Amino acid sequence: MTQPAFAARVDRALADPDLKRAIERTTGTARSKRAAAVAAWPDFAAARELGRDIKDHVTANLDHYLLTFERNATAAGAIVHWARTAQEACDIVVGICKAAGAASVTRAKSMLGEEIGLPHALADAGIERVETDLAEHIIQLAGDPPSHIVWPALHKTREQVAALFRAHHHDPGALATVAAMVASARRELRRRFMAADVGISGANFLIADTGAVCTVTNEGNAELTTTPPRVHIVTAGIEKLVPSTAHAMSLLRLLVRSATGAEVTQYTTFHCGPRRPGDADGPTAFHIVLVDNGRSRMLAEGLAEMLRCLRCGACLNHCVVFRQIGGHAYGGTYPGPMGAVLTPVLDGLAGTQDLPHACTLNGQCQEVCPVAIPLPTLLRGWRERSWREGLEPGVVRGSLFAWRFLVLRPALYRPATALALRVMRLFARRGWIARMPLAGGWTRHRDLPSPARQTFMAQLRQRRPSA
């Protein structure tokens, strides 16, 4: 689908009061729970450093760990596939499904699957896809893409979800409470779990020394997706590698606290090859698709630190921009600060250069990142590259040149800013500016605080004359 421009998406999001309420309900709770979990863990800072070092070590030795993982996964009975691009990955998955004669597949939540366009590839191949994560089930019914990497249906209110279930579920029942809605989804999905020919999952970690795949969920849908079907397909980015199970557990403690504020998820499952003789259940075929899709290019282009990302969503929950506009406004698979870094890699900087500018550079995202990714630095890097490549609009470049001319001449800059304050105050009413020329992008959806009576420099001279 052709997407509207970033500014138009933002404008639409800001005009939606239901969206703001839905975002704050979830991100507000997530921030409180994360803060409590970190405060209760005296060793968090040390664990964060360890997590950063684990991820950097793997990135620096990626070729070694990829080959080690392939060797051990193959020894455990898995079939390992390599995909350089999103299209190659989709072709491999669709090919496996067709070879298995699959009429329907169940899918556990996977942002990598969204990144490579797997839902569309399955639809184009005529294969029925059933999303089994509760939030993914909601947005599949709504025909929406995910709006958050942990809570894909973040943009939906409880009232909107109830309406969807009434319209689409065979036996919706009473939907007066959240528990009743969950029960309705369980009834709807249970039969689909047992009828699927293929189950598709992502991976939170790939364990190099055992060849196992680790999934982390809270609903149990991933286990029902990967166990009953004859075939289990894992799609995973190559950056998901860790050296051993012990390293995975170290990162898991960081991931869960940062994502949901819990100490551990309800389900942490290690899949290691297909069903063995004597096993009670499990797939008879186990495929792992290792996907590059720009990750090697990130290593070469100075974005290696972004490969630390655990996909916890903490940077989204604390981002002052994301909390106002939601995930869909970003226009890519990954929203928020991490999306503003990743989307130019996946879709090209031309056409996505607005995303690195959708940031105040306040640094909260880096402060809460469990592996200390310097997101503001990476975003500034994209801004500099966009400027060098001439991607910024002419009016922006002209404005910045004019601003540079002014600030390099204090004798002009100080009276100009003093005059600007006086003009702005002419539009203020009771401490707020509801309308003002050239400020429509702000005042269309919220009021602008009235500025101080004096500039910062003037106030500083009054308080510290020697300055």
C-alpha positions in Angstrom: 0.0 0.0 0.0 1.1 3.5 -0.7 1.6 5.3 2.6 0.8 9.0 3.1 3.7 11.2 4.0 5.1 11.2 7.5 3.6 14.6 8.3 0.2 13.5 7.2 0.4 10.3 9.3 1.4 12.4 12.4 -1.4 14.9 11.8 -3.9 12.1 11.7 -2.5 10.5 14.8 -2.5 13.7 16.8 -6.2 14.3 15.9 -7.3 10.9 17.3 -8.1 11.2 21.1 -8.8 7.5 21.4 -5.3 6.7 20.2 -3.7 8.9 22.9 -5.8 7.2 25.6 -4.9 3.7 24.3 -1.2 4.5 24.2 -1.1 6.0 27.7 -3.0 3.1 29.2 -0.3 0.6 28.2 2.9 2.6 28.1 2.1 4.3 31.4 1.7 0.9 33.1 4.8 -0.4 31.4 7.0 2.5 32.6 5.8 2.1 36.2 6.4 -1.6 36.2 9.8 -1.3 34.6 10.9 1.3 37.1 9.8 -0.9 40.0 11.5 -3.9 38.6 14.8 -2.1 38.1 14.6 -0.5 41.5 14.2 -3.9 43.1 17.3 -5.3 41.3 20.5 -3.9 42.9 22.6 -5.5 40.2 20.8 -4.0 37.2 23.7 -1.7 36.2 26.2 -4.5 36.2 23.8 -6.8 34.4 23.2 -4.1 31.8 27.0 -3.9 31.1 27.2 -7.6 30.8 24.3 -7.7 28.4 26.0 -5.0 26.3 29.3 -6.9 26.3 27.6 -10.2 25.3 25.9 -8.7 22.3 29.0 -6.8 21.2 31.1 -9.9 21.5 28.7 -11.9 19.3 28.5 -9.1 16.7 32.3 -8.9 16.6 32.5 -12.7 16.0 29.3 -13.2 14.1 30.7 -15.5 11.4 32.0 -17.9 14.1 28.8 -18.1 16.0 26.7 -18.5 12.9 28.6 -21.5 11.7 28.7 -22.9 15.2 24.9 -22.6 15.5 24.3 -24.1 12.1 26.5 -27.1 12.9 24.8 -27.8 16.2 21.3 -27.1 15.0 21.8 -29.5 12.1 23.2 -32.2 14.5 20.0 -31.8 16.5 17.9 -32.6 13.4 17.0 -29.1 12.2 17.3 -27.9 8.6 19.0 -24.5 8.5 18.3 -22.1 5.6 20.1 -18.9 4.8 18.3 -15.8 3.4 20.1 -12.6 2.3 17.0 -10.6 1.7 13.4 -10.4 2.8 12.2 -11.9 -0.5 14.5 -14.9 -0.2 13.3 -15.5 3.4 9.6 -15.4 2.3 10.3 -17.7 -0.7 12.0 -20.2 1.6 9.1 -20.2 4.1 6.4 -20.4 1.4 8.3 -23.2 -0.3 8.4 -25.2 2.9 4.7 -24.7 3.5 3.9 -25.8 -0.1 6.1 -28.9 0.2 4.3 -29.8 3.4 0.9 -29.4 1.6 -0.1 -26.8 4.2 -3.6 -25.4 3.8 -3.4 -23.3 7.0 -0.5 -22.1 9.2 -0.5 -20.7 12.7 1.9 -18.0 13.6 3.3 -16.8 16.9 4.2 -13.1 17.1 7.4 -12.2 15.3 8.6 -8.8 14.3 11.1 -10.4 12.0 8.1 -12.0 10.2 6.5 -8.5 9.8 9.8 -7.1 8.7 10.2 -9.5 5.8 6.5 -9.2 4.8 5.7 -12.8 5.6 2.0 -12.3 6.2 1.6 -10.9 2.7 3.7 -13.6 1.1 1.5 -16.3 2.7 -1.6 -14.6 1.5 -0.2 -14.3 -2.0 0.5 -18.0 -2.0 -3.1 -18.8 -1.0 -2.1 -20.2 2.4 -4.4 -19.3 5.3 -2.6 -17.6 8.2 -3.9 -17.6 11.7 -2.2 -15.2 14.1 -2.3 -16.8 17.6 -0.9 -14.0 19.9 -3.9 -12.3 21.3 -2.9 -8.8 20.2 -1.9 -10.1 16.8 -5.3 -11.8 16.5 -6.9 -8.5 17.2 -5.0 -6.6 14.5 -5.5 -9.4 12.0 -9.3 -9.1 12.5 -8.9 -5.3 12.2 -6.7 -5.5 9.1 -4.1 -3.3 10.9 -0.3 -3.6 11.1 1.3 -3.8 14.5 1.7 -0.5 16.3 4.2 -1.6 19.0 6.7 -4.4 19.0 5.5 -5.9 22.3 1.9 -4.9 22.3 0.9 -4.9 18.6 -2.7 -3.8 19.3 -1.6 -0.9 21.5 -3.7 1.5 19.4 -7.0 -0.3 20.1 -9.1 0.4 23.1 -11.0 -2.3 25.0 -14.2 -1.0 23.6 -12.9 -1.4 20.0 -11.6 -4.9 20.7 -15.0 -6.0 22.0 -16.6 -4.7 18.8 -14.2 -6.6 16.7 -14.8 -9.9 18.6 -18.6 -9.4 18.2 -18.2 -9.0 14.5 -15.8 -11.9 13.8 -15.9 -14.5 16.5 -18.2 -17.5 16.1 -19.0 -17.6 19.8 -18.2 -14.2 21.2 -20.3 -14.5 24.4 -20.5 -11.7 26.8 -17.6 -9.2 26.3 -18.1 -7.0 29.3 -14.7 -7.6 30.8 -11.1 -8.2 29.6 -11.3 -11.8 31.0 -14.4 -12.4 28.9 -12.7 -11.1 25.8 -9.7 -13.4 26.4 -12.0 -16.4 26.8 -13.7 -15.5 23.5 -10.3 -15.4 21.7 -9.3 -18.7 23.4 -12.5 -20.4 22.1 -11.9 -19.0 18.6 -8.3 -20.0 18.4 -8.2 -23.4 20.1 -9.6 -25.3 17.1 -7.2 -23.5 14.8 -4.1 -24.6 16.8 -5.1 -28.2 16.4 -5.9 -28.0 12.7 -2.8 -26.2 11.4 -0.3 -28.1 9.2 2.6 -25.7 9.9 3.5 -23.5 12.9 5.7 -20.5 12.3 7.5 -18.7 15.1 10.3 -16.2 15.6 13.1 -16.5 18.1 14.3 -14.3 21.0 17.6 -16.1 21.1 19.6 -18.6 19.0 21.9 -20.7 21.2 25.1 -21.3 19.4 26.6 -24.1 21.4 23.4 -26.3 21.4 21.6 -25.2 18.2 18.5 -24.5 20.2 16.0 -21.7 19.6 14.5 -19.8 22.6 11.1 -18.2 22.5 9.7 -15.9 25.3 6.0 -15.4 25.6 3.3 -14.8 28.3 0.3 -16.5 26.7 1.4 -20.0 25.8 0.3 -19.5 22.2 3.9 -20.0 20.9 3.9 -23.5 22.4 0.6 -24.3 20.8 1.9 -22.9 17.6 5.1 -24.9 17.5 4.0 -28.3 19.1 0.9 -29.7 17.4 1.7 -29.0 13.7 3.8 -31.5 11.7 6.2 -28.7 10.7 7.8 -26.0 12.7 9.5 -23.0 10.9 11.6 -20.5 12.8 12.5 -17.2 11.2 15.2 -15.3 13.0 17.6 -12.4 12.3 21.2 -13.3 12.5 21.8 -10.9 15.4 19.7 -13.1 17.7 22.7 -15.4 18.4 24.2 -15.9 21.8 27.1 -18.2 22.7 25.3 -20.4 25.3 22.2 -20.9 27.4 23.8 -19.1 30.3 24.3 -16.0 28.1 20.7 -16.2 27.0 19.5 -16.3 30.6 21.6 -13.2 31.4 19.9 -11.3 28.6 16.5 -12.8 29.4 16.6 -11.1 32.9 17.2 -7.8 31.1 14.6 -8.3 28.4 11.7 -9.3 30.6 12.1 -6.5 33.1 12.5 -3.9 30.4 9.5 -5.2 28.4 6.9 -5.9 31.0 8.4 -5.2 34.4 8.2 -8.9 35.4 11.1 -11.0 36.7 10.4 -13.8 34.2 7.9 -14.5 31.5 5.2 -17.1 31.8 6.7 -19.3 29.1 10.4 -19.5 28.2 10.8 -22.4 25.8 13.9 -24.0 24.2 13.2 -25.8 20.9 16.0 -28.1 19.8 15.3 -30.0 16.6 12.3 -32.1 15.7 10.5 -34.8 17.6 12.8 -37.6 18.7 11.8 -41.3 19.2 9.9 -41.5 22.5 8.9 -37.8 22.6 5.2 -37.3 23.4 4.7 -34.5 20.9 6.5 -32.0 18.7 6.9 -31.5 15.0 8.4 -34.1 12.7 10.2 -31.4 10.7 12.1 -28.4 12.1 13.3 -25.6 9.9 15.3 -22.5 10.8 15.5 -19.6 8.4 18.4 -17.3 9.3 17.8 -13.8 7.8 20.3 -11.1 7.1 18.1 -8.4 5.4 20.5 -5.5 5.9 22.2 -6.6 9.1 25.6 -7.2 7.5 25.2 -3.8 6.0 24.6 -2.3 9.4 27.9 -3.8 10.5 29.7 -2.2 7.6 28.0 1.2 8.0 28.6 2.0 11.6 25.3 0.8 13.0 26.6 -2.3 14.8 25.4 -1.0 18.2 21.8 -1.3 16.9 22.3 -5.1 16.5 22.3 -5.3 20.4 18.6 -4.6 20.4 16.6 -7.2 22.3 13.2 -5.9 21.0 12.0 -5.1 24.5 10.1 -1.9 23.6 11.3 0.1 26.5 12.5 2.9 24.2 9.0 3.2 22.7 7.3 3.3 26.1 9.5 6.2 27.3 9.7 8.1 24.0 7.8 11.4 24.3 7.2 11.4 20.6 5.9 7.8 20.3 3.5 8.4 23.2 1.9 11.2 21.2 1.7 9.7 17.7 1.8 5.9 18.2 3.4 3.4 16.1 1.6 3.6 12.7 2.7 7.2 12.2 6.3 5.9 11.7 5.2 4.0 8.6 7.6 1.1 9.0 7.7 -2.3 10.7 9.6 -0.8 13.7 8.3 2.4 15.4 9.7 4.7 18.0 13.4 5.5 18.5 14.6 2.0 17.4 12.4 2.2 14.4 13.8 5.6 13.4 17.2 3.9 13.3 16.2 0.7 11.6 13.7 1.9 9.0 16.2 3.8 6.9 18.3 0.6 6.8 15.4 -1.5 5.7 13.6 1.0 3.4 16.4 3.4 2.4 17.1 6.9 3.8 15.4 8.6 0.9 11.8 8.7 1.8 12.4 8.0 5.5 14.6 10.9 6.4 11.8 12.4 8.5 12.1 9.6 11.1 15.5 10.5 12.6 14.1 14.0 13.1 11.1 12.7 15.0 13.1 12.9 18.2 13.8 15.5 20.8 17.2 13.9 21.6 16.3 14.0 25.3 18.1 10.6 25.8 15.5 8.7 27.7 15.6 5.9 25.2 19.3 5.3 25.8 18.8 5.6 29.6 16.2 2.8 29.7 17.7 0.5 27.0 18.7 -2.7 28.7 21.8 -3.0 26.5 22.7 0.7 26.4 22.2 1.3 22.7 23.2 5.0 22.0 20.1 5.7 20.1 20.4 9.5 20.1 23.9 9.2 18.6 22.7 6.8 15.9 19.8 9.2 15.1 22.2 12.1 14.8 24.2 10.0 12.4 21.2 9.6 10.1 20.5 13.3 10.3 24.1 14.1 9.3 23.9 11.6 6.4 20.6 13.0 5.2 22.1 16.5 5.2 25.3 15.3 3.3 23.2 13.5 0.7 21.0 16.5 0.1 17.8 14.8 1.2 16.5 17.6 3.4 13.9 19.9 1.8 15.1 23.2 0.4 13.1 25.2 3.0 14.7 23.3 5.8 18.2 23.8 4.5 17.5 27.5 3.9 16.1 28.0 7.4 19.1 26.3 9.0 21.5 28.5 7.0 19.5 31.6 8.1 19.6 30.4 11.7 23.3 29.7 11.5 23.9 33.2 10.1 22.0 34.6 13.1 23.5 32.6 16.0 27.0 33.3 14.8 26.3 37.0 15.3 25.3 37.6 19.0 24.6 41.3 18.4 21.8 40.3 16.0 20.7 37.1 17.7 19.9 38.5 21.1 17.6 41.3 20.0 16.0 39.0 17.5 15.1 36.4 20.1 13.9 39.2 22.5 11.6 40.5 19.8 10.3 37.0 19.0 9.3 36.6 22.7 7.4 39.8 22.6 5.6 38.9 19.4 4.7 35.4 20.8 3.3 36.9 24.0 0.9 39.0 21.9 -0.9 35.7 21.0 -1.0 34.3 24.6 -4.2 34.0 26.6 -3.9 32.9 30.3 -0.5 31.4 29.8 -1.2 29.5 26.5 -1.1 30.2 22.8 -4.0 28.6 20.9 -3.2 30.1 17.5 -0.2 31.8 16.0 1.1 32.3 12.5 3.7 29.7 11.4 2.9 27.5 14.4 -0.1 25.7 13.0 1.7 22.3 13.2 1.8 22.7 17.0 -1.4 24.6 17.8 -3.7 22.5 15.6 -3.9 19.8 18.2 -2.5 21.3 21.4 -1.8 24.7 22.9 1.7 26.2 23.0 3.0 27.4 26.4 3.4 31.2 26.6 7.2 32.0 26.6 9.0 33.7 29.4 9.1 37.5 29.4 12.8 37.6 29.0 15.3 35.4 27.1 17.5 33.0 28.9 20.6 35.2 28.4 18.7 38.2 29.8 17.7 36.3 32.9 21.2 35.0 33.3 22.7 38.5 33.2 20.2 39.6 36.0 21.0 36.7 38.2 24.8 36.5 37.5 26.0 39.9 36.3 29.6 38.6 36.1 28.5 36.0 33.6 
